Amino acid sequence: MYQRRLVSAEDNLQLQQEALDLTQLKFGTGLAPGLDVDRATYNIASTRAQIPSLQSALDEIKNRLAVLLGEWPGEFADILSAPAPIPASELEIGIGIPADLLRRRPDIRRAERVLAARTAQIGAATAEAYPSFNLQGSLGYESLVLSGLISPANLAAGVLSGISWPIFQGGAIRNNIKVQTALQEQALLDYETAIYQAVEEVENALYALAKEHERMKHLEVATKSAEEAADVALRQYEAGLSDFQNVLETQRSLTNFQDQLAQSRGAAALELISLYKALGGGWIPNDHAG
């Protein structure tokens, strides 16, 4: 975006320089007042004053990109030195997006797994209420020769001593089931909240993208008209059919509209990125089911 804004500013400098040269020429021949020269001078100076801040912002972005990619700041200065067009943002990708794409989001996946785990814990806590049997020891030759060891009463007592039934532990199991049920309900609420927030982000991204496209179309019309007006005003001034005020106003408008258009195209690209993020990423725009 900053590259595009720099290109627009530099293009306007050429147009404004042409206007300055013309006013100086007409002033030198007595066909224009010195005020026209002053106006043309501060007009071009104003545009030049914008360039350093744009260059600074561009350098910061390049350095940030390098750091994000694990490189030293300034590593990509040469690679990114040539201006490139802002990536186009297609509006049609938002149509017919299946809802299951939301499940690609890490926050929804996490909430879904937590809910599954909490639900499983209820089953585990309920299973603890059932008795478990643990038969220890052995029946061998020694038990046969010891009198009375294999009597029915002794055998029953040995079996009962191996039974573990924690349901009698002061209601701890019942309380655990209640706790796990409450945790499962909380996990369900968290899961629903994650889905609501995801849908909200998708809706916001789609709406912002659509409105930015609408703004961009209006700015394209305004920029084209401003280009034509600036050219006509300069030619009329050169022919002596108009004063320099018209040239000044049309060039200012052109500079403003071109800068706004570059920002709008950059904003649309960022809104498209926001939509990809809201949908969890990892999908191809023309293949929603992929």
MODELLER restraints for C-alpha pairs under 7 A, 6 or more apart:
rsr = mdl.restraints
at = mdl.atoms
rsr.add(forms.Gaussian(group=physical.xy_distance, feature=features.Distance(at['CA:1:A'], at['CA:86:A']), mean=6.25, stdev=0.5))
rsr.add(forms.Gaussian(group=physical.xy_distance, feature=features.Distance(at['CA:1:A'], at['CA:262:A']), mean=6.07, stdev=0.5))
rsr.add(forms.Gaussian(group=physical.xy_distance, feature=features.Distance(at['CA:1:A'], at['CA:263:A']), mean=6.22, stdev=0.5))
rsr.add(forms.Gaussian(group=physical.xy_distance, feature=features.Distance(at['CA:1:A'], at['CA:266:A']), mean=5.04, stdev=0.5))
rsr.add(forms.Gaussian(group=physical.xy_distance, feature=features.Distance(at['CA:2:A'], at['CA:54:A']), mean=6.20, stdev=0.5))
rsr.add(forms.Gaussian(group=physical.xy_distance, feature=features.Distance(at['CA:2:A'], at['CA:58:A']), mean=5.76, stdev=0.5))
rsr.add(forms.Gaussian(group=physical.xy_distance, feature=features.Distance(at['CA:3:A'], at['CA:83:A']), mean=5.50, stdev=0.5))
rsr.add(forms.Gaussian(group=physical.xy_distance, feature=features.Distance(at['CA:4:A'], at['CA:83:A']), mean=6.93, stdev=0.5))
rsr.add(forms.Gaussian(group=physical.xy_distance, feature=features.Distance(at['CA:4:A'], at['CA:85:A']), mean=6.96, stdev=0.5))
rsr.add(forms.Gaussian(group=physical.xy_distance, feature=features.Distance(at['CA:4:A'], at['CA:262:A']), mean=5.98, stdev=0.5))
rsr.add(forms.Gaussian(group=physical.xy_distance, feature=features.Distance(at['CA:5:A'], at['CA:259:A']), mean=5.62, stdev=0.5))
rsr.add(forms.Gaussian(group=physical.xy_distance, feature=features.Distance(at['CA:5:A'], at['CA:262:A']), mean=5.77, stdev=0.5))
rsr.add(forms.Gaussian(group=physical.xy_distance, feature=features.Distance(at['CA:6:A'], at['CA:51:A']), mean=6.54, stdev=0.5))
rsr.add(forms.Gaussian(group=physical.xy_distance, feature=features.Distance(at['CA:6:A'], at['CA:54:A']), mean=6.57, stdev=0.5))
rsr.add(forms.Gaussian(group=physical.xy_distance, feature=features.Distance(at['CA:8:A'], at['CA:258:A']), mean=6.32, stdev=0.5))
rsr.add(forms.Gaussian(group=physical.xy_distance, feature=features.Distance(at['CA:8:A'], at['CA:259:A']), mean=6.82, stdev=0.5))
rsr.add(forms.Gaussian(group=physical.xy_distance, feature=features.Distance(at['CA:9:A'], at['CA:47:A']), mean=6.53, stdev=0.5))
rsr.add(forms.Gaussian(group=physical.xy_distance, feature=features.Distance(at['CA:9:A'], at['CA:255:A']), mean=6.95, stdev=0.5))
rsr.add(forms.Gaussian(group=physical.xy_distance, feature=features.Distance(at['CA:12:A'], at['CA:255:A']), mean=6.46, stdev=0.5))
rsr.add(forms.Gaussian(group=physical.xy_distance, feature=features.Distance(at['CA:13:A'], at['CA:44:A']), mean=6.27, stdev=0.5))
rsr.add(forms.Gaussian(group=physical.xy_distance, feature=features.Distance(at['CA:13:A'], at['CA:47:A']), mean=6.79, stdev=0.5))
rsr.add(forms.Gaussian(group=physical.xy_distance, feature=features.Distance(at['CA:16:A'], at['CA:44:A']), mean=5.70, stdev=0.5))
rsr.add(forms.Gaussian(group=physical.xy_distance, feature=features.Distance(at['CA:17:A'], at['CA:44:A']), mean=6.81, stdev=0.5))
rsr.add(forms.Gaussian(group=physical.xy_distance, feature=features.Distance(at['CA:19:A'], at['CA:40:A']), mean=6.59, stdev=0.5))
rsr.add(forms.Gaussian(group=physical.xy_distance, feature=features.Distance(at['CA:20:A'], at['CA:37:A']), mean=6.41, stdev=0.5))
rsr.add(forms.Gaussian(group=physical.xy_distance, feature=features.Distance(at['CA:20:A'], at['CA:40:A']), mean=5.06, stdev=0.5))
rsr.add(forms.Gaussian(group=physical.xy_distance, feature=features.Distance(at['CA:20:A'], at['CA:41:A']), mean=6.44, stdev=0.5))
rsr.add(forms.Gaussian(group=physical.xy_distance, feature=features.Distance(at['CA:23:A'], at['CA:32:A']), mean=6.72, stdev=0.5))
rsr.add(forms.Gaussian(group=physical.xy_distance, feature=features.Distance(at['CA:23:A'], at['CA:36:A']), mean=6.10, stdev=0.5))
rsr.add(forms.Gaussian(group=physical.xy_distance, feature=features.Distance(at['CA:23:A'], at['CA:37:A']), mean=5.37, stdev=0.5))
rsr.add(forms.Gaussian(group=physical.xy_distance, feature=features.Distance(at['CA:24:A'], at['CA:37:A']), mean=5.93, stdev=0.5))
rsr.add(forms.Gaussian(group=physical.xy_distance, feature=features.Distance(at['CA:26:A'], at['CA:32:A']), mean=5.17, stdev=0.5))
rsr.add(forms.Gaussian(group=physical.xy_distance, feature=features.Distance(at['CA:27:A'], at['CA:33:A']), mean=5.81, stdev=0.5))
rsr.add(forms.Gaussian(group=physical.xy_distance, feature=features.Distance(at['CA:27:A'], at['CA:34:A']), mean=6.25, stdev=0.5))
rsr.add(forms.Gaussian(group=physical.xy_distance, feature=features.Distance(at['CA:36:A'], at['CA:244:A']), mean=6.14, stdev=0.5))
rsr.add(forms.Gaussian(group=physical.xy_distance, feature=features.Distance(at['CA:62:A'], at['CA:74:A']), mean=6.94, stdev=0.5))
rsr.add(forms.Gaussian(group=physical.xy_distance, feature=features.Distance(at['CA:62:A'], at['CA:76:A']), mean=6.56, stdev=0.5))
rsr.add(forms.Gaussian(group=physical.xy_distance, feature=features.Distance(at['CA:62:A'], at['CA:77:A']), mean=6.68, stdev=0.5))
rsr.add(forms.Gaussian(group=physical.xy_distance, feature=features.Distance(at['CA:63:A'], at['CA:73:A']), mean=4.40, stdev=0.5))
rsr.add(forms.Gaussian(group=physical.xy_distance, feature=features.Distance(at['CA:63:A'], at['CA:74:A']), mean=5.50, stdev=0.5))
rsr.add(forms.Gaussian(group=physical.xy_distance, feature=features.Distance(at['CA:66:A'], at['CA:72:A']), mean=6.09, stdev=0.5))
rsr.add(forms.Gaussian(group=physical.xy_distance, feature=features.Distance(at['CA:66:A'], at['CA:73:A']), mean=5.56, stdev=0.5))
rsr.add(forms.Gaussian(group=physical.xy_distance, feature=features.Distance(at['CA:66:A'], at['CA:75:A']), mean=6.29, stdev=0.5))
rsr.add(forms.Gaussian(group=physical.xy_distance, feature=features.Distance(at['CA:66:A'], at['CA:76:A']), mean=6.47, stdev=0.5))
rsr.add(forms.Gaussian(group=physical.xy_distance, feature=features.Distance(at['CA:67:A'], at['CA:73:A']), mean=6.15, stdev=0.5))
rsr.add(forms.Gaussian(group=physical.xy_distance, feature=features.Distance(at['CA:86:A'], at['CA:265:A']), mean=6.73, stdev=0.5))
rsr.add(forms.Gaussian(group=physical.xy_distance, feature=features.Distance(at['CA:86:A'], at['CA:266:A']), mean=6.43, stdev=0.5))
rsr.add(forms.Gaussian(group=physical.xy_distance, feature=features.Distance(at['CA:87:A'], at['CA:269:A']), mean=6.48, stdev=0.5))
rsr.add(forms.Gaussian(group=physical.xy_distance, feature=features.Distance(at['CA:88:A'], at['CA:269:A']), mean=6.67, stdev=0.5))
rsr.add(forms.Gaussian(group=physical.xy_distance, feature=features.Distance(at['CA:89:A'], at['CA:268:A']), mean=6.17, stdev=0.5))
rsr.add(forms.Gaussian(group=physical.xy_distance, feature=features.Distance(at['CA:89:A'], at['CA:269:A']), mean=5.33, stdev=0.5))
rsr.add(forms.Gaussian(group=physical.xy_distance, feature=features.Distance(at['CA:89:A'], at['CA:272:A']), mean=6.20, stdev=0.5))
rsr.add(forms.Gaussian(group=physical.xy_distance, feature=features.Distance(at['CA:91:A'], at['CA:210:A']), mean=6.63, stdev=0.5))
rsr.add(forms.Gaussian(group=physical.xy_distance, feature=features.Distance(at['CA:93:A'], at['CA:285:A']), mean=5.79, stdev=0.5))
rsr.add(forms.Gaussian(group=physical.xy_distance, feature=features.Distance(at['CA:94:A'], at['CA:206:A']), mean=6.52, stdev=0.5))
rsr.add(forms.Gaussian(group=physical.xy_distance, feature=features.Distance(at['CA:97:A'], at['CA:288:A']), mean=6.43, stdev=0.5))
rsr.add(forms.Gaussian(group=physical.xy_distance, feature=features.Distance(at['CA:98:A'], at['CA:288:A']), mean=6.98, stdev=0.5))
rsr.add(forms.Gaussian(group=physical.xy_distance, feature=features.Distance(at['CA:101:A'], at['CA:279:A']), mean=5.93, stdev=0.5))
rsr.add(forms.Gaussian(group=physical.xy_distance, feature=features.Distance(at['CA:102:A'], at['CA:198:A']), mean=6.97, stdev=0.5))
rsr.add(forms.Gaussian(group=physical.xy_distance, feature=features.Distance(at['CA:102:A'], at['CA:279:A']), mean=5.17, stdev=0.5))
rsr.add(forms.Gaussian(group=physical.xy_distance, feature=features.Distance(at['CA:102:A'], at['CA:280:A']), mean=6.24, stdev=0.5))
rsr.add(forms.Gaussian(group=physical.xy_distance, feature=features.Distance(at['CA:103:A'], at['CA:109:A']), mean=6.14, stdev=0.5))
rsr.add(forms.Gaussian(group=physical.xy_distance, feature=features.Distance(at['CA:104:A'], at['CA:279:A']), mean=6.88, stdev=0.5))
rsr.add(forms.Gaussian(group=physical.xy_distance, feature=features.Distance(at['CA:104:A'], at['CA:280:A']), mean=4.75, stdev=0.5))
rsr.add(forms.Gaussian(group=physical.xy_distance, feature=features.Distance(at['CA:105:A'], at['CA:279:A']), mean=6.43, stdev=0.5))
rsr.add(forms.Gaussian(group=physical.xy_distance, feature=features.Distance(at['CA:105:A'], at['CA:280:A']), mean=4.01, stdev=0.5))
rsr.add(forms.Gaussian(group=physical.xy_distance, feature=features.Distance(at['CA:107:A'], at['CA:194:A']), mean=6.74, stdev=0.5))
rsr.add(forms.Gaussian(group=physical.xy_distance, feature=features.Distance(at['CA:108:A'], at['CA:191:A']), mean=6.78, stdev=0.5))
rsr.add(forms.Gaussian(group=physical.xy_distance, feature=features.Distance(at['CA:108:A'], at['CA:194:A']), mean=5.78, stdev=0.5))
rsr.add(forms.Gaussian(group=physical.xy_distance, feature=features.Distance(at['CA:108:A'], at['CA:195:A']), mean=6.57, stdev=0.5))
rsr.add(forms.Gaussian(group=physical.xy_distance, feature=features.Distance(at['CA:111:A'], at['CA:190:A']), mean=6.50, stdev=0.5))
rsr.add(forms.Gaussian(group=physical.xy_distance, feature=features.Distance(at['CA:111:A'], at['CA:191:A']), mean=4.94, stdev=0.5))
rsr.add(forms.Gaussian(group=physical.xy_distance, feature=features.Distance(at['CA:112:A'], at['CA:191:A']), mean=6.12, stdev=0.5))
rsr.add(forms.Gaussian(group=physical.xy_distance, feature=features.Distance(at['CA:114:A'], at['CA:187:A']), mean=6.42, stdev=0.5))
rsr.add(forms.Gaussian(group=physical.xy_distance, feature=features.Distance(at['CA:115:A'], at['CA:184:A']), mean=6.25, stdev=0.5))
rsr.add(forms.Gaussian(group=physical.xy_distance, feature=features.Distance(at['CA:115:A'], at['CA:187:A']), mean=4.96, stdev=0.5))
rsr.add(forms.Gaussian(group=physical.xy_distance, feature=features.Distance(at['CA:115:A'], at['CA:188:A']), mean=5.93, stdev=0.5))
rsr.add(forms.Gaussian(group=physical.xy_distance, feature=features.Distance(at['CA:118:A'], at['CA:180:A']), mean=6.73, stdev=0.5))
rsr.add(forms.Gaussian(group=physical.xy_distance, feature=features.Distance(at['CA:118:A'], at['CA:183:A']), mean=6.43, stdev=0.5))
rsr.add(forms.Gaussian(group=physical.xy_distance, feature=features.Distance(at['CA:118:A'], at['CA:184:A']), mean=4.82, stdev=0.5))
rsr.add(forms.Gaussian(group=physical.xy_distance, feature=features.Distance(at['CA:119:A'], at['CA:184:A']), mean=5.68, stdev=0.5))
rsr.add(forms.Gaussian(group=physical.xy_distance, feature=features.Distance(at['CA:121:A'], at['CA:180:A']), mean=6.24, stdev=0.5))
rsr.add(forms.Gaussian(group=physical.xy_distance, feature=features.Distance(at['CA:122:A'], at['CA:177:A']), mean=6.05, stdev=0.5))
rsr.add(forms.Gaussian(group=physical.xy_distance, feature=features.Distance(at['CA:122:A'], at['CA:180:A']), mean=5.39, stdev=0.5))
rsr.add(forms.Gaussian(group=physical.xy_distance, feature=features.Distance(at['CA:122:A'], at['CA:181:A']), mean=6.11, stdev=0.5))
rsr.add(forms.Gaussian(group=physical.xy_distance, feature=features.Distance(at['CA:125:A'], at['CA:173:A']), mean=6.84, stdev=0.5))
rsr.add(forms.Gaussian(group=physical.xy_distance, feature=features.Distance(at['CA:125:A'], at['CA:176:A']), mean=6.34, stdev=0.5))
rsr.add(forms.Gaussian(group=physical.xy_distance, feature=features.Distance(at['CA:125:A'], at['CA:177:A']), mean=5.40, stdev=0.5))
rsr.add(forms.Gaussian(group=physical.xy_distance, feature=features.Distance(at['CA:126:A'], at['CA:177:A']), mean=6.24, stdev=0.5))
rsr.add(forms.Gaussian(group=physical.xy_distance, feature=features.Distance(at['CA:128:A'], at['CA:173:A']), mean=6.80, stdev=0.5))
rsr.add(forms.Gaussian(group=physical.xy_distance, feature=features.Distance(at['CA:129:A'], at['CA:166:A']), mean=6.43, stdev=0.5))
rsr.add(forms.Gaussian(group=physical.xy_distance, feature=features.Distance(at['CA:129:A'], at['CA:167:A']), mean=5.21, stdev=0.5))
rsr.add(forms.Gaussian(group=physical.xy_distance, feature=features.Distance(at['CA:129:A'], at['CA:173:A']), mean=6.16, stdev=0.5))
rsr.add(forms.Gaussian(group=physical.xy_distance, feature=features.Distance(at['CA:130:A'], at['CA:165:A']), mean=6.61, stdev=0.5))
rsr.add(forms.Gaussian(group=physical.xy_distance, feature=features.Distance(at['CA:131:A'], at['CA:163:A']), mean=6.86, stdev=0.5))
rsr.add(forms.Gaussian(group=physical.xy_distance, feature=features.Distance(at['CA:131:A'], at['CA:164:A']), mean=5.58, stdev=0.5))
rsr.add(forms.Gaussian(group=physical.xy_distance, feature=features.Distance(at['CA:131:A'], at['CA:165:A']), mean=4.23, stdev=0.5))
rsr.add(forms.Gaussian(group=physical.xy_distance, feature=features.Distance(at['CA:131:A'], at['CA:166:A']), mean=6.99, stdev=0.5))
rsr.add(forms.Gaussian(group=physical.xy_distance, feature=features.Distance(at['CA:132:A'], at['CA:163:A']), mean=5.95, stdev=0.5))
rsr.add(forms.Gaussian(group=physical.xy_distance, feature=features.Distance(at['CA:132:A'], at['CA:164:A']), mean=5.17, stdev=0.5))
rsr.add(forms.Gaussian(group=physical.xy_distance, feature=features.Distance(at['CA:132:A'], at['CA:165:A']), mean=6.35, stdev=0.5))
rsr.add(forms.Gaussian(group=physical.xy_distance, feature=features.Distance(at['CA:133:A'], at['CA:162:A']), mean=5.84, stdev=0.5))
rsr.add(forms.Gaussian(group=physical.xy_distance, feature=features.Distance(at['CA:133:A'], at['CA:163:A']), mean=4.61, stdev=0.5))
rsr.add(forms.Gaussian(group=physical.xy_distance, feature=features.Distance(at['CA:133:A'], at['CA:164:A']), mean=6.20, stdev=0.5))
rsr.add(forms.Gaussian(group=physical.xy_distance, feature=features.Distance(at['CA:134:A'], at['CA:162:A']), mean=4.69, stdev=0.5))
rsr.add(forms.Gaussian(group=physical.xy_distance, feature=features.Distance(at['CA:134:A'], at['CA:163:A']), mean=5.97, stdev=0.5))
rsr.add(forms.Gaussian(group=physical.xy_distance, feature=features.Distance(at['CA:135:A'], at['CA:159:A']), mean=6.42, stdev=0.5))
rsr.add(forms.Gaussian(group=physical.xy_distance, feature=features.Distance(at['CA:135:A'], at['CA:162:A']), mean=5.26, stdev=0.5))
rsr.add(forms.Gaussian(group=physical.xy_distance, feature=features.Distance(at['CA:143:A'], at['CA:149:A']), mean=6.09, stdev=0.5))
rsr.add(forms.Gaussian(group=physical.xy_distance, feature=features.Distance(at['CA:143:A'], at['CA:150:A']), mean=6.85, stdev=0.5))
rsr.add(forms.Gaussian(group=physical.xy_distance, feature=features.Distance(at['CA:167:A'], at['CA:173:A']), mean=6.18, stdev=0.5))
rsr.add(forms.Gaussian(group=physical.xy_distance, feature=features.Distance(at['CA:198:A'], at['CA:278:A']), mean=6.43, stdev=0.5))
rsr.add(forms.Gaussian(group=physical.xy_distance, feature=features.Distance(at['CA:201:A'], at['CA:278:A']), mean=5.75, stdev=0.5))
rsr.add(forms.Gaussian(group=physical.xy_distance, feature=features.Distance(at['CA:202:A'], at['CA:275:A']), mean=6.03, stdev=0.5))
rsr.add(forms.Gaussian(group=physical.xy_distance, feature=features.Distance(at['CA:202:A'], at['CA:278:A']), mean=5.32, stdev=0.5))
rsr.add(forms.Gaussian(group=physical.xy_distance, feature=features.Distance(at['CA:202:A'], at['CA:279:A']), mean=6.70, stdev=0.5))
rsr.add(forms.Gaussian(group=physical.xy_distance, feature=features.Distance(at['CA:205:A'], at['CA:271:A']), mean=6.12, stdev=0.5))
rsr.add(forms.Gaussian(group=physical.xy_distance, feature=features.Distance(at['CA:205:A'], at['CA:274:A']), mean=6.06, stdev=0.5))
rsr.add(forms.Gaussian(group=physical.xy_distance, feature=features.Distance(at['CA:205:A'], at['CA:275:A']), mean=5.11, stdev=0.5))
rsr.add(forms.Gaussian(group=physical.xy_distance, feature=features.Distance(at['CA:206:A'], at['CA:275:A']), mean=6.62, stdev=0.5))
rsr.add(forms.Gaussian(group=physical.xy_distance, feature=features.Distance(at['CA:208:A'], at['CA:271:A']), mean=6.61, stdev=0.5))
rsr.add(forms.Gaussian(group=physical.xy_distance, feature=features.Distance(at['CA:209:A'], at['CA:268:A']), mean=5.88, stdev=0.5))
rsr.add(forms.Gaussian(group=physical.xy_distance, feature=features.Distance(at['CA:209:A'], at['CA:271:A']), mean=5.36, stdev=0.5))
rsr.add(forms.Gaussian(group=physical.xy_distance, feature=features.Distance(at['CA:209:A'], at['CA:272:A']), mean=6.48, stdev=0.5))
rsr.add(forms.Gaussian(group=physical.xy_distance, feature=features.Distance(at['CA:212:A'], at['CA:264:A']), mean=6.67, stdev=0.5))
rsr.add(forms.Gaussian(group=physical.xy_distance, feature=features.Distance(at['CA:212:A'], at['CA:268:A']), mean=5.73, stdev=0.5))
rsr.add(forms.Gaussian(group=physical.xy_distance, feature=features.Distance(at['CA:213:A'], at['CA:268:A']), mean=6.64, stdev=0.5))
rsr.add(forms.Gaussian(group=physical.xy_distance, feature=features.Distance(at['CA:216:A'], at['CA:261:A']), mean=6.29, stdev=0.5))
rsr.add(forms.Gaussian(group=physical.xy_distance, feature=features.Distance(at['CA:216:A'], at['CA:264:A']), mean=5.71, stdev=0.5))
rsr.add(forms.Gaussian(group=physical.xy_distance, feature=features.Distance(at['CA:216:A'], at['CA:265:A']), mean=6.69, stdev=0.5))
rsr.add(forms.Gaussian(group=physical.xy_distance, feature=features.Distance(at['CA:219:A'], at['CA:257:A']), mean=6.51, stdev=0.5))
rsr.add(forms.Gaussian(group=physical.xy_distance, feature=features.Distance(at['CA:219:A'], at['CA:261:A']), mean=5.64, stdev=0.5))
rsr.add(forms.Gaussian(group=physical.xy_distance, feature=features.Distance(at['CA:220:A'], at['CA:261:A']), mean=6.68, stdev=0.5))
rsr.add(forms.Gaussian(group=physical.xy_distance, feature=features.Distance(at['CA:222:A'], at['CA:257:A']), mean=6.71, stdev=0.5))
rsr.add(forms.Gaussian(group=physical.xy_distance, feature=features.Distance(at['CA:223:A'], at['CA:254:A']), mean=6.26, stdev=0.5))
rsr.add(forms.Gaussian(group=physical.xy_distance, feature=features.Distance(at['CA:223:A'], at['CA:257:A']), mean=5.31, stdev=0.5))
rsr.add(forms.Gaussian(group=physical.xy_distance, feature=features.Distance(at['CA:223:A'], at['CA:258:A']), mean=5.95, stdev=0.5))
rsr.add(forms.Gaussian(group=physical.xy_distance, feature=features.Distance(at['CA:226:A'], at['CA:250:A']), mean=6.45, stdev=0.5))
rsr.add(forms.Gaussian(group=physical.xy_distance, feature=features.Distance(at['CA:226:A'], at['CA:253:A']), mean=6.45, stdev=0.5))
rsr.add(forms.Gaussian(group=physical.xy_distance, feature=features.Distance(at['CA:226:A'], at['CA:254:A']), mean=5.01, stdev=0.5))
rsr.add(forms.Gaussian(group=physical.xy_distance, feature=features.Distance(at['CA:227:A'], at['CA:254:A']), mean=6.08, stdev=0.5))
rsr.add(forms.Gaussian(group=physical.xy_distance, feature=features.Distance(at['CA:229:A'], at['CA:250:A']), mean=6.15, stdev=0.5))
rsr.add(forms.Gaussian(group=physical.xy_distance, feature=features.Distance(at['CA:230:A'], at['CA:247:A']), mean=6.31, stdev=0.5))
rsr.add(forms.Gaussian(group=physical.xy_distance, feature=features.Distance(at['CA:230:A'], at['CA:250:A']), mean=4.83, stdev=0.5))
rsr.add(forms.Gaussian(group=physical.xy_distance, feature=features.Distance(at['CA:230:A'], at['CA:251:A']), mean=5.52, stdev=0.5))
rsr.add(forms.Gaussian(group=physical.xy_distance, feature=features.Distance(at['CA:233:A'], at['CA:246:A']), mean=6.00, stdev=0.5))
rsr.add(forms.Gaussian(group=physical.xy_distance, feature=features.Distance(at['CA:233:A'], at['CA:247:A']), mean=5.09, stdev=0.5))
rsr.add(forms.Gaussian(group=physical.xy_distance, feature=features.Distance(at['CA:234:A'], at['CA:247:A']), mean=5.55, stdev=0.5))
rsr.add(forms.Gaussian(group=physical.xy_distance, feature=features.Distance(at['CA:236:A'], at['CA:242:A']), mean=5.46, stdev=0.5))
rsr.add(forms.Gaussian(group=physical.xy_distance, feature=features.Distance(at['CA:237:A'], at['CA:243:A']), mean=5.77, stdev=0.5))
rsr.add(forms.Gaussian(group=physical.xy_distance, feature=features.Distance(at['CA:237:A'], at['CA:244:A']), mean=6.27, stdev=0.5))
rsr.add(forms.Gaussian(group=physical.xy_distance, feature=features.Distance(at['CA:283:A'], at['CA:290:A']), mean=5.99, stdev=0.5))
rsr.add(forms.Gaussian(group=physical.xy_distance, feature=features.Distance(at['CA:284:A'], at['CA:290:A']), mean=6.71, stdev=0.5))
